[in-house]
Amino acid sequence: MSKLTKEQVRLLIWLSWTETHFEICREAGYSYRKVNGLNTYVNDNGEPFKFDIRTLNKLVNENLVTSELVYPFGIKHEHYFLTEPGQAYVSMMACSVST
């Protein structure tokens, strides 16, 4: 696995929290590429972090994050979540910080 940037690690940790979710609309038309869930992707001061799709793509390519299609209100969204290797990576980071 290649080294992750600070932004990639931040997004990976954020996706690991049980109270977060992240979805990108995959319908063609007016709502295409709209996102759900980024309202909680903020720093300690409540200021939003800039989201870059390349960060998400890197995590998907590294098999740390995967997705499934969901249809809230009949509109197709891609819901992203951690894979088992992604969960293990976050756990390893937590262990290395606590020691």
Secondary structure by P-SEA (a helix, b strand, c coil): cccccaaaaaaaaaaacccbbbbbbcccccccccccccccccccccccccccaaaaaaaaaaccbbbbbbbcccbbbbbbbbcaaaaaaaaaaaaaaac
